[in-house]
């Protein structure tokens, strides 16, 4: 697949893209307070009257209500793990969008985290409801937002076919046409996401500027701090490569059993059932502390233990290697 390096995904991430009259698709509002207020002010200046937030992982209703109480905010959080989306999700989202647009003064922004799949797919369902054709709706979204992959277009078509009473032949034909459109209009989603991730990591670390360098670690509410950070990305970006390298080293050594692996000194042997897991957890802990402006080395034992417990509670499969075998000293097993 050819990568269009002229797209600059990070530039499009949080750009308001008008996919139809008064209907916009975008990425989410920034996590940090200054960026949040600045971007929401831009939405206000653009005349946005309604926000439809589709992130299952976050909810800005309170922050929007505090800063722009006149904007009507809808939250229909869902996953972005592939597969399909429920008809009820489209029912709620499309109703919110079309009801709002019935007011000629309304301007609606639909957003997820990056504005690549969930928001474009919901906007596509709304376009179908508003009378756009199968290819016309996809073209409108991609033309307005080049980074839109519209992964759940097939779910949107199934939803609309069911809602509109299409027969099986009509549904099959529509799905075939949408598949052909995607084949003819490919997008390198992994590359797009990777470029946005670079920008996102800068934002994560920028949060530290909002915290005092003299934060009293004894007063840290780890639950609250972790809730505001994208744990999966902290884990992935700070720990994945190190874990992968360590496991690779371990297997390389294992492959050399015949040349004396078992006779190597203990301190030179990497044990993925213990050392790798502990190293990865420590990397994640360091990343979180850096993000919130806390000295990781200055944590008391009970604070470090609490942080480790929280990390293990929210760790994702993306960095699960080695982590599943971190020993639980209290239980004598693994956690």
C-alpha positions in Angstrom: 0.0 0.0 0.0 1.3 3.4 -0.9 1.7 5.9 2.0 0.8 9.5 1.1 3.3 11.5 3.2 1.6 14.7 2.1 -1.4 14.0 4.3 0.4 14.9 7.6 -2.0 12.9 9.9 -1.1 14.9 13.0 -2.4 18.1 11.3 -5.7 16.5 10.4 -6.2 14.8 13.8 -8.0 17.7 15.4 -9.1 19.6 12.4 -12.8 20.3 12.0 -13.8 18.6 8.7 -17.2 19.5 7.2 -18.4 16.3 5.6 -21.8 17.6 4.8 -23.7 20.9 5.3 -23.2 21.7 9.1 -21.9 18.2 9.9 -18.3 17.9 11.0 -15.9 15.1 11.9 -12.9 15.6 14.1 -10.6 14.0 16.7 -11.0 14.6 20.4 -10.3 17.7 22.5 -6.9 17.7 24.1 -6.3 16.2 27.6 -4.4 19.2 29.0 -6.5 22.1 30.3 -5.0 24.8 28.2 -5.3 22.8 25.0 -8.8 21.8 25.8 -10.0 25.3 26.4 -8.2 26.6 23.3 -9.7 24.0 21.0 -13.2 24.2 22.4 -13.0 28.0 21.9 -12.2 27.3 18.3 -15.3 25.1 18.0 -17.4 27.8 19.6 -16.0 30.3 17.1 -16.9 27.9 14.3 -20.5 27.9 15.5 -20.6 24.3 16.9 -23.8 23.8 18.8 -23.7 20.1 19.4 -21.0 17.6 20.2 -21.4 13.8 19.6 -18.6 12.0 21.5 -18.1 8.3 20.5 -15.2 7.4 22.7 -15.8 4.5 25.0 -12.5 5.3 26.8 -13.3 8.9 27.8 -16.0 11.5 28.4 -15.7 15.3 28.4 -19.3 16.1 29.4 -18.3 17.9 32.7 -15.4 19.8 31.1 -17.6 21.0 28.2 -20.4 21.9 30.6 -18.0 24.0 32.6 -16.4 25.9 29.7 -19.2 26.0 27.1 -22.5 25.2 28.8 -24.5 26.4 25.7 -23.2 23.4 23.7 -25.3 20.3 23.8 -23.2 17.3 24.5 -24.0 13.7 23.7 -21.9 10.7 24.7 -22.3 7.4 22.9 -19.1 5.7 23.8 -18.1 2.5 22.0 -15.0 0.3 21.3 -12.6 0.7 18.4 -11.3 -2.8 18.3 -12.7 -3.8 14.8 -15.5 -6.2 14.1 -19.0 -4.6 14.1 -20.9 -1.9 15.9 -24.4 -2.4 17.4 -27.5 -1.1 15.7 -28.5 0.6 18.9 -25.3 2.7 18.8 -26.2 3.9 15.3 -29.8 4.5 16.4 -28.7 6.8 19.2 -26.0 8.6 17.3 -27.8 9.2 14.1 -30.9 10.4 15.9 -28.8 12.9 17.9 -27.2 14.2 14.7 -30.3 14.4 12.5 -32.5 15.9 15.2 -29.9 18.6 15.8 -29.5 19.3 12.1 -33.2 19.8 11.8 -32.5 23.3 13.3 -31.0 25.3 10.4 -28.7 27.1 12.9 -27.2 23.9 14.3 -23.7 22.8 13.6 -22.7 19.3 14.8 -19.3 17.8 15.4 -19.0 14.1 15.7 -15.7 12.9 17.2 -13.9 9.9 18.6 -10.2 9.9 19.6 -8.4 10.3 16.3 -11.3 10.8 13.9 -10.3 7.8 11.8 -13.0 5.1 12.3 -15.7 5.6 14.9 -16.7 9.2 14.1 -16.4 8.9 10.3 -18.5 5.7 10.5 -21.2 7.4 12.5 -21.2 10.3 10.2 -21.5 7.9 7.3 -24.6 6.3 8.8 -26.1 9.8 9.3 -25.3 10.6 5.6 -27.1 7.4 4.5 -30.1 8.5 6.6 -29.9 12.0 5.1 -30.2 10.5 1.6 -26.6 10.1 0.4 -25.7 7.1 -1.7 -23.3 4.3 -0.7 -20.3 5.7 -2.6 -21.3 9.3 -2.3 -21.3 9.2 1.5 -17.9 7.5 1.6 -16.5 10.1 -0.9 -17.8 13.0 1.1 -16.1 11.9 4.2 -12.8 10.9 2.6 -12.7 14.1 0.5 -13.2 16.2 3.6 -11.0 14.2 5.9 -8.2 12.3 4.2 -7.3 10.3 7.3 -10.8 8.8 7.6 -10.7 5.0 7.2 -14.4 4.5 8.0 -13.8 1.0 9.3 -17.4 0.5 10.4 -19.0 1.5 7.2 -20.2 -2.1 6.8 -22.0 -2.0 10.1 -23.5 1.4 9.1 -24.8 -0.2 5.9 -26.3 -3.2 7.8 -27.9 -0.8 10.2 -29.4 1.4 7.5 -30.6 -1.7 5.4 -32.3 -3.1 8.5 -33.8 0.3 9.4 -35.0 1.0 5.8 -36.3 -2.5 5.1 -33.9 -3.5 2.4 -34.1 -7.1 1.0 -31.1 -9.4 1.2 -30.1 -8.7 -2.4 -30.0 -4.9 -1.8 -28.0 -5.3 1.4 -25.5 -7.6 -0.3 -25.1 -5.3 -3.2 -24.5 -2.3 -1.0 -21.8 -4.1 1.0 -20.1 -5.2 -2.2 -20.0 -1.6 -3.4 -18.6 -0.4 -0.1 -15.9 -3.1 -0.2 -15.0 -2.1 -3.7 -14.8 1.5 -2.7 -12.4 0.7 0.1 -10.2 -1.4 -2.3 -10.1 1.5 -4.7 -9.5 4.1 -2.0 -7.0 2.4 0.3 -5.5 4.2 3.3 -2.5 3.0 5.4 -4.2 3.2 8.8 -1.2 1.9 10.7 1.0 4.7 9.3 -1.7 7.3 10.0 -2.1 6.2 13.6 1.7 6.0 14.1 2.1 9.7 13.0 -0.7 10.8 15.4 0.8 8.7 18.2 4.0 10.7 18.0 2.0 13.9 18.5 0.0 12.3 21.3 3.1 11.3 23.3 4.2 14.9 23.2 0.8 15.9 24.6 1.1 13.3 27.4 4.4 14.6 28.6 3.1 18.2 28.2 0.6 17.4 31.0 3.5 17.6 33.4 3.6 21.4 32.9 0.2 21.6 34.6 1.6 20.0 37.8 3.9 21.5 40.3 7.5 20.1 40.4 7.0 20.0 44.2 3.9 17.8 44.0 3.4 16.0 47.4 3.5 12.4 46.4 1.7 11.4 49.5 -1.4 13.2 48.2 -1.4 11.7 44.8 -4.7 10.1 43.8 -3.4 7.5 41.4 -6.9 6.4 40.3 -7.6 10.0 39.2 -4.3 10.6 37.6 -4.4 7.3 35.6 -7.9 7.9 34.5 -6.9 11.1 32.7 -4.0 9.4 30.9 -4.2 7.0 27.9 -2.8 4.1 29.8 -2.6 1.8 26.8 -0.4 4.2 24.9 1.9 4.9 27.9 2.3 1.2 28.2 2.8 0.6 24.5 5.2 3.4 23.7 7.3 3.2 26.8 7.4 -0.5 27.4 6.7 -2.5 24.3 10.0 -2.1 22.5 12.0 -2.8 25.6 9.8 -5.9 26.4 10.2 -7.1 22.8 14.0 -6.7 22.9 14.3 -8.4 26.3 12.2 -11.4 25.2 14.2 -11.6 21.9 17.4 -11.7 23.9 16.0 -14.4 26.1 15.0 -16.6 23.2 18.3 -16.0 21.5 20.0 -17.3 24.6 17.6 -20.2 24.9 18.4 -21.2 21.4 22.0 -21.5 22.5 21.4 -24.1 25.2 23.9 -26.3 23.5 26.7 -23.8 24.0 26.3 -23.4 27.7 23.2 -21.2 28.4 22.4 -23.1 31.6 25.9 -22.7 32.9 25.8 -18.9 32.5 25.9 -16.9 35.8 22.5 -16.1 37.2 22.9 -12.4 36.9 23.4 -12.8 33.1 20.3 -14.9 32.6 17.1 -13.1 31.6 14.1 -14.8 33.2 10.9 -13.6 31.4 8.8 -15.0 34.3 10.1 -12.3 36.6 12.7 -9.9 35.4 11.1 -8.8 32.1 7.7 -8.3 33.7 9.2 -6.2 36.5 11.3 -4.1 34.0 8.3 -3.4 31.9 6.1 -2.4 34.9 8.9 -0.1 36.1 9.1 1.6 32.7 5.4 2.2 32.7 5.6 3.6 36.3 8.4 5.9 35.2 6.4 7.1 32.2 3.3 7.9 34.3 5.3 9.7 37.0 7.1 11.8 34.3 3.7 12.7 32.7 2.3 14.0 36.0 5.5 15.7 37.2 6.4 13.3 40.0 9.8 12.1 41.0 9.5 8.3 40.4 12.7 7.6 42.5 11.2 9.7 45.4 8.1 7.5 45.9 7.8 5.8 49.2 7.5 2.0 49.2 3.8 2.0 49.8 3.2 4.6 47.0 5.3 2.6 44.6 3.3 -0.5 45.5 0.0 1.2 45.0 1.2 2.5 41.6 2.3 -0.9 40.5 -1.0 -2.4 41.5 -2.9 0.2 39.4 -0.6 -0.5 36.4 -1.2 -4.2 36.6 -4.9 -3.5 36.9 -5.1 -1.5 33.6 -2.3 -3.1 31.6 -3.4 -4.0 28.0 -2.6 -7.0 25.8 -0.3 -4.9 23.7 2.4 -5.2 26.3 1.2 -8.4 28.1 4.3 -10.3 27.3 6.2 -10.9 30.6 3.7 -8.9 32.6 1.3 -11.8 33.2 4.0 -13.5 35.2 5.0 -10.7 37.5 5.1 -12.4 40.9 2.6 -11.4 43.6 4.7 -11.6 46.7 1.7 -11.6 48.9 0.0 -14.4 47.2 3.0 -16.4 46.2 1.6 -16.8 42.7 1.5 -14.6 39.6 -0.7 -11.6 38.9 
